Amino acid sequence: MQRTNIFINDNVLQTSSENGIEKVVSCLSTCIFPDETTYPIDETMIHNGPPHHSNFGYSYAKRLIDVQNHAYHLQLKCNFTAVIPTNVFGPNDNFGLEDGHVLPGLIHKTYVADRDGTPLVVWGTGSALRQFIYSHDLARLMIWVVRHYDEIEPIILSVDEKDEISIKEAAELVMDAFDFKGDVIYDTTRSDGQYKKTASNAKLRKYVPDFKFTPIKQAIKETVDWFVANYDTARK
Protein backbone atom coordinates (compact mmCIF):
# COMPACT_ATOMS: atom_id res chain seq x y z
CA MET A 1 0.00 0.00 0.00
CA GLN A 2 2.86 2.40 0.75
CA ARG A 3 4.51 1.87 -2.63
CA THR A 4 1.23 2.19 -4.55
CA ASN A 5 0.31 5.42 -2.80
CA ILE A 6 3.77 6.92 -3.30
CA PHE A 7 3.50 6.19 -7.03
CA ILE A 8 0.04 7.80 -7.17
CA ASN A 9 1.26 10.91 -5.32
CA ASP A 10 4.32 11.31 -7.50
CA ASN A 11 2.48 10.73 -10.79
CA VAL A 12 -0.29 13.20 -10.01
CA LEU A 13 1.92 16.00 -8.69
CA GLN A 14 4.67 15.63 -11.29
CA THR A 15 2.20 15.48 -14.18
CA SER A 16 0.36 18.51 -12.77
CA SER A 17 3.64 20.41 -12.54
CA GLU A 18 4.69 19.51 -16.09
CA ASN A 19 1.32 20.56 -17.51
CA GLY A 20 0.95 23.87 -15.70
CA ILE A 21 -1.99 22.89 -13.50
CA GLU A 22 -2.82 25.95 -11.42
CA LYS A 23 -3.82 24.17 -8.23
CA VAL A 24 -3.85 20.65 -6.80
CA VAL A 25 -5.70 19.72 -3.62
CA SER A 26 -4.75 16.30 -2.25
CA CYS A 27 -6.54 14.38 0.49
CA LEU A 28 -4.60 13.21 3.52
CA SER A 29 -6.06 11.37 6.52
CA THR A 30 -6.08 11.76 10.29
CA CYS A 31 -4.33 8.38 10.50
CA ILE A 32 -1.11 10.14 9.43
CA PHE A 33 -0.76 11.86 12.81
CA PRO A 34 1.58 10.48 15.49
CA ASP A 35 0.20 7.61 17.54
CA GLU A 36 1.54 9.14 20.75
CA THR A 37 0.42 12.75 20.77
CA THR A 38 -1.59 15.35 22.63
CA TYR A 39 -5.17 16.20 21.74
CA PRO A 40 -6.66 17.83 19.87
CA ILE A 41 -4.34 17.23 16.93
CA ASP A 42 -3.77 20.10 14.51
CA GLU A 43 -2.01 20.76 11.22
CA THR A 44 1.34 21.55 12.83
CA MET A 45 1.71 18.06 14.36
CA ILE A 46 1.79 15.81 11.28
CA HIS A 47 5.50 14.97 11.40
CA ASN A 48 5.98 14.93 15.18
CA GLY A 49 6.36 11.16 15.58
CA PRO A 50 5.56 7.75 14.07
CA PRO A 51 1.93 6.94 13.18
CA HIS A 52 -0.09 4.05 14.58
CA HIS A 53 1.49 0.71 13.69
CA SER A 54 -1.72 -0.61 12.10
CA ASN A 55 -1.33 1.56 9.00
CA PHE A 56 2.18 3.00 9.14
CA GLY A 57 2.94 2.37 5.42
CA TYR A 58 -0.13 4.21 4.18
CA SER A 59 0.39 6.95 6.76
CA TYR A 60 3.97 7.67 5.73
CA ALA A 61 2.97 7.70 2.05
CA LYS A 62 0.29 10.27 2.82
CA ARG A 63 2.70 12.37 4.88
CA LEU A 64 4.98 12.54 1.86
CA ILE A 65 2.29 14.47 -0.03
CA ASP A 66 2.79 17.32 2.42
CA VAL A 67 6.56 17.11 1.90
CA GLN A 68 6.12 17.10 -1.89
CA ASN A 69 3.68 20.03 -1.81
CA HIS A 70 6.26 22.16 -0.02
CA ALA A 71 9.07 21.02 -2.31
CA TYR A 72 7.11 21.81 -5.48
CA HIS A 73 6.18 25.22 -4.09
CA LEU A 74 9.72 26.02 -2.99
CA GLN A 75 11.35 24.93 -6.23
CA LEU A 76 8.67 25.61 -8.88
CA LYS A 77 6.15 27.91 -7.11
CA CYS A 78 3.38 25.34 -7.61
CA ASN A 79 0.15 25.93 -5.71
CA PHE A 80 -0.21 22.40 -4.33
CA THR A 81 -1.91 21.88 -0.97
CA ALA A 82 -3.77 19.20 1.00
CA VAL A 83 -6.83 18.73 3.15
CA ILE A 84 -7.16 16.35 6.10
CA PRO A 85 -10.77 15.14 6.44
CA THR A 86 -11.87 13.18 9.47
CA ASN A 87 -14.02 10.04 9.03
CA VAL A 88 -16.06 10.55 5.86
CA PHE A 89 -19.38 8.83 5.13
CA GLY A 90 -22.37 9.30 2.87
CA PRO A 91 -24.22 8.04 -0.21
CA ASN A 92 -22.08 6.18 -2.78
CA ASP A 93 -19.63 5.14 -0.05
CA ASN A 94 -17.94 1.74 0.09
CA PHE A 95 -20.34 -0.30 2.23
CA GLY A 96 -18.19 -3.44 2.23
CA LEU A 97 -18.49 -5.57 5.35
CA GLU A 98 -14.77 -6.32 5.44
CA ASP A 99 -13.15 -3.27 3.85
CA GLY A 100 -15.64 -0.45 4.38
CA HIS A 101 -15.03 2.29 6.93
CA VAL A 102 -16.86 2.47 10.24
CA LEU A 103 -20.22 4.02 9.42
CA PRO A 104 -20.87 2.47 6.00
CA GLY A 105 -19.84 -0.89 7.45
CA LEU A 106 -22.28 -0.45 10.34
CA ILE A 107 -25.03 0.54 7.92
CA HIS A 108 -24.55 -2.60 5.82
CA LYS A 109 -24.34 -4.85 8.89
CA THR A 110 -27.53 -3.36 10.33
CA TYR A 111 -29.32 -3.77 7.00
CA VAL A 112 -28.43 -7.48 6.90
CA ALA A 113 -29.29 -8.03 10.58
CA ASP A 114 -32.65 -6.31 10.14
CA ARG A 115 -33.41 -8.25 6.95
CA ASP A 116 -32.39 -11.66 8.30
CA GLY A 117 -33.53 -11.27 11.91
CA THR A 118 -30.01 -11.85 13.24
CA PRO A 119 -28.00 -9.99 15.90
CA LEU A 120 -26.04 -6.93 14.89
CA VAL A 121 -22.35 -7.55 15.55
CA VAL A 122 -20.26 -4.42 16.16
CA TRP A 123 -16.48 -4.81 16.09
CA GLY A 124 -14.68 -3.76 19.27
CA THR A 125 -16.01 -2.41 22.54
CA GLY A 126 -17.75 0.59 20.98
CA SER A 127 -15.77 2.95 23.19
CA ALA A 128 -13.44 4.39 20.51
CA LEU A 129 -14.17 8.01 19.59
CA ARG A 130 -14.41 9.49 16.11
CA GLN A 131 -15.38 12.73 14.36
CA PHE A 132 -17.56 11.92 11.37
CA ILE A 133 -18.03 14.31 8.44
CA TYR A 134 -20.88 13.91 5.96
CA SER A 135 -19.67 13.62 2.37
CA HIS A 136 -22.01 16.41 1.25
CA ASP A 137 -20.43 18.77 3.77
CA LEU A 138 -16.94 17.69 2.75
CA ALA A 139 -17.80 18.33 -0.91
CA ARG A 140 -18.85 21.90 -0.08
CA LEU A 141 -15.64 22.46 1.85
CA MET A 142 -13.50 20.97 -0.94
CA ILE A 143 -14.99 23.49 -3.38
CA TRP A 144 -14.17 26.27 -0.91
CA VAL A 145 -10.57 25.03 -0.63
CA VAL A 146 -10.14 24.95 -4.41
CA ARG A 147 -11.52 28.46 -4.81
CA HIS A 148 -10.32 30.29 -1.72
CA TYR A 149 -7.67 28.45 0.33
CA ASP A 150 -4.20 29.54 -0.83
CA GLU A 151 -1.88 28.14 1.84
CA ILE A 152 0.53 25.31 1.07
CA GLU A 153 0.14 24.09 4.64
CA PRO A 154 -2.64 21.50 4.92
CA ILE A 155 -5.97 22.21 6.56
CA ILE A 156 -8.13 19.87 8.65
CA LEU A 157 -11.73 19.56 7.44
CA SER A 158 -13.72 18.35 10.42
CA VAL A 159 -16.77 18.89 12.54
CA ASP A 160 -16.17 20.58 15.88
CA GLU A 161 -14.52 18.73 18.76
CA LYS A 162 -17.79 18.69 20.71
CA ASP A 163 -19.36 16.63 17.89
CA GLU A 164 -17.00 13.68 18.42
CA ILE A 165 -18.97 10.51 19.25
CA SER A 166 -18.22 6.92 20.26
CA ILE A 167 -18.61 3.97 17.92
CA LYS A 168 -21.42 2.81 20.22
CA GLU A 169 -23.24 6.11 19.73
CA ALA A 170 -22.70 5.85 15.97
CA ALA A 171 -24.13 2.32 15.97
CA GLU A 172 -27.17 3.50 17.93
CA LEU A 173 -27.80 6.28 15.40
CA VAL A 174 -27.64 3.73 12.59
CA MET A 175 -30.03 1.43 14.45
CA ASP A 176 -32.43 4.34 14.97
CA ALA A 177 -32.33 5.14 11.26
CA PHE A 178 -33.33 1.53 10.47
CA ASP A 179 -35.69 1.30 13.46
CA PHE A 180 -33.71 -1.84 14.30
CA LYS A 181 -35.04 -3.68 17.37
CA GLY A 182 -32.82 -6.76 17.33
CA ASP A 183 -29.98 -7.82 19.59
CA VAL A 184 -26.59 -6.09 19.51
CA ILE A 185 -23.30 -7.86 20.22
CA TYR A 186 -20.01 -6.02 20.72
CA ASP A 187 -17.25 -8.35 19.51
CA THR A 188 -14.43 -7.50 21.89
CA THR A 189 -12.08 -9.96 20.16
CA ARG A 190 -11.83 -7.29 17.46
CA SER A 191 -9.54 -4.31 17.97
CA ASP A 192 -10.89 -0.83 18.63
CA GLY A 193 -7.94 0.66 16.74
CA GLN A 194 -6.80 4.04 17.98
CA TYR A 195 -8.97 5.08 20.90
CA LYS A 196 -9.33 8.64 19.63
CA LYS A 197 -8.03 10.96 16.92
CA THR A 198 -9.66 14.19 18.07
CA ALA A 199 -8.86 16.90 15.52
CA SER A 200 -9.04 20.65 15.92
CA ASN A 201 -10.86 22.57 13.19
CA ALA A 202 -9.74 25.94 14.59
CA LYS A 203 -7.93 26.79 11.37
CA LEU A 204 -11.01 25.98 9.29
CA ARG A 205 -13.22 28.00 11.61
CA LYS A 206 -10.85 30.97 11.27
CA TYR A 207 -11.60 31.00 7.54
CA VAL A 208 -15.28 29.94 7.55
CA PRO A 209 -16.63 30.56 11.06
CA ASP A 210 -20.27 30.29 9.99
CA PHE A 211 -20.07 26.99 8.09
CA LYS A 212 -23.01 24.77 9.07
CA PHE A 213 -22.42 21.03 9.24
CA THR A 214 -25.33 18.65 8.64
CA PRO A 215 -26.48 17.19 11.99
CA ILE A 216 -25.11 13.66 12.19
CA LYS A 217 -28.52 12.09 12.90
CA GLN A 218 -29.87 13.62 9.68
CA ALA A 219 -26.74 12.70 7.71
CA ILE A 220 -26.87 9.07 8.84
CA LYS A 221 -30.59 8.83 8.06
CA GLU A 222 -30.03 10.20 4.55
CA THR A 223 -27.17 7.74 4.02
CA VAL A 224 -29.24 4.79 5.29
CA ASP A 225 -32.15 5.75 3.05
CA TRP A 226 -29.81 5.96 0.05
CA PHE A 227 -28.26 2.56 0.83
CA VAL A 228 -31.64 0.86 1.20
CA ALA A 229 -32.93 2.39 -2.05
CA ASN A 230 -29.74 1.45 -3.92
CA TYR A 231 -28.82 -1.81 -2.21
CA ASP A 232 -28.53 -3.86 -5.41
CA THR A 233 -26.04 -1.48 -7.03
CA ALA A 234 -24.30 0.02 -3.99
CA ARG A 235 -20.57 -0.63 -3.65
CA LYS A 236 -20.25 -3.44 -1.13
N, C-alpha and C positions, 0 to 999 in steps of 0.2 A: 504493500500500500504506500509506503514511503516513496519508493522509486517511481511508481506510477504518478503520484501527486507532484513530485518534483518535475517530472517530464511535462505534465500539464501546465504547471506554473511557468516553466521556462518557455515552452512553446507559445503560450498566449502572450506573455509579456514581451518576448523578443519579436514576435511577429507584429504585435501592436506598435512597437518602437520602430521597426523597419518600414511600416506602412503609414506612419504619421498619425496614428490614432490619437485624438485629442485627450481622451480620458479613459482610464480603465479602473473599474471598481471591483475588487476581488472580495470573496467571502472567506473569512477566517471562522474560527469556532472558539467557544469558551473553553474547550478541552485543551487548548494550547497553553493555558496559564499554568504556572507552577503548581505542583501538587501540594507542597507545603507553603502556604502563603497566609496573608492576613485578608480579612474580608471587610468591606466589599472589594472585589478586584476591579482595577481600572486599567485604562489603556497604557499606562506607564509601566506596568508590571509584567508584560508579556515574557521578557527574556530574563526574569529574575531567578530562575531555577528550573530544574527538570520537571516535565509534565508528569501526569499520572502514568504509572507503568502500563496500564491496560491499553493505551493507545499512543505510546510514545513516538512510534514511527510516523503516523499521520500528523501528530501534533508538531513535530519538528519540521515536517514538510510544509505545514501551514505557516509556521513561524517564518520560514524562509521567504514567504511572499512579502512580509513586512521588510525584511532585509533587502530583497530585490527592489521593492518600490523605492526605498531610499537611495539605493545605488543608481537606479535609472534616473531618478530626479537629480542626483548630485552630478552625474556624468553627462546626461543628455537632456536634462530639464523636462523629463516626461512627467505628466500629471497622472501618476498612478497612485492609488490609495486602496484602502481596504476597510470593510465593515466587519464587526464581530457580533452576529446575532446570537441571542440565547436560544433556547429550545424552540424550534419552529414547528408549527403544525397547521393543518388546514386541508381544504378540498384538494384533490389530486396528489395527496401525499403518498408515500410508500407505506401501505398498511400491512406489510409482511409480518407474519407472526414471529419469525426468527430474526429478520434483519431490519424491521421497521423501528423507528424511534419510539419513545415512551408513549406519547398520547395516541398516535395512529395504531400502535400495537395494542394498546388497551381497548381502543374502539373496536378493532377487529375481534379480539378475544371476547369482548362483551356481546358483540353481534352473534358469534357462534354459540356462546353459552346461553343466550336468550333464545336462539332458534332451536337448540338441541335439548334445552332443559337440563344443562349440566352446570356444575359450579364454575365460577369465574376464578381463574388462577392468576394471581398477580405476582410477578417475580420480586423477590426481596421482602423486606419487612414493611415497606411502604413509608419508611421514615425519612428517606432521602428528600432533599429540597431542590426545587427547580423553578426557574423563571421561564414561563412559556410565552411566546409571542405568536400571535395569529398571523398566518401568511399574508392575509389582506393588509394588515397593518405594516408588516415588513415591506410589502411591495410599495406602499405609499412612501415609506421612509427611504427605500432604495432610489425612488425617483427624485426625492429631495436631495439625496447625496449626489446623484449624477448632476443635478442642475445647480446646486448651491454650496456643496461642501468642497472646499479647495485645499484642505490640509493634506499633506502626505501621511501624517500620523493617522493610524486607524481610529475608528470611532465605534463604540459599543452601541448596538441597537437593541434595546431591552425595555421591558416594562419596569416600573419602579420597584425598588427593593421591597416595599411593603406588599407587593403583589406576588411575592415568592410563595409557593405552596408545596406541600408534601406530595409524594406519589400517591399516598392514601387519599388525600383530598382530591387529587386529579382523578383517581379511579372512581370516587364517589360522584364526581360531577359527570363522568361518562355514564355511570349507572343511572343517574337521574335523567340524563338525556334519552336513554333507552327505556326508562321506567322499569329497570331490571330489578326483580324481586328475589332472585335466586341466591344461593350460597356463595360466599367469597372466601377463597383460601389464599393466604399469603405464603408463598413458597420460600421459606427462609434458607433453603439450600442454595438459592440463587443469590448472587452478589448484588448489593445495593449500588455498587460503583462508588464514585466520589459522593460523600455525604451531602456536600453543598458546593455550589459554584457561584455564590451570590455576586452579581455584577452591578457596578454603579453606572447609572445612565446620566450622571451629572453633566457630562460633556454634551450629550444629546440635548438635555433640558436647557442648557445654556443657549443653544441655537434655536430650539423649537419648544419653548416652555409651555405652549398651549396645546401640544399634540395630544389628541384623545385616542387612547387605546380601546379596542373593543373589549367589553367585559368578558372575562374568560368563560363564564357560564354560557353567555350568548355565543361566543366563538366555538365552544365545544359542541353546543347544540346544532349550530349550522354545519359543522364538520360531520357530525353523526348523521344528520339528515342527508347530506350529500353522499356519504358512504352507503347508506341504505338504498338510496335511489339509484346509485351507480355500482352496486355490488358486483355485478357480472363483469364489468369492464375496469373496475378500480385496480390499481397496481397493488398486488398482494402476492 
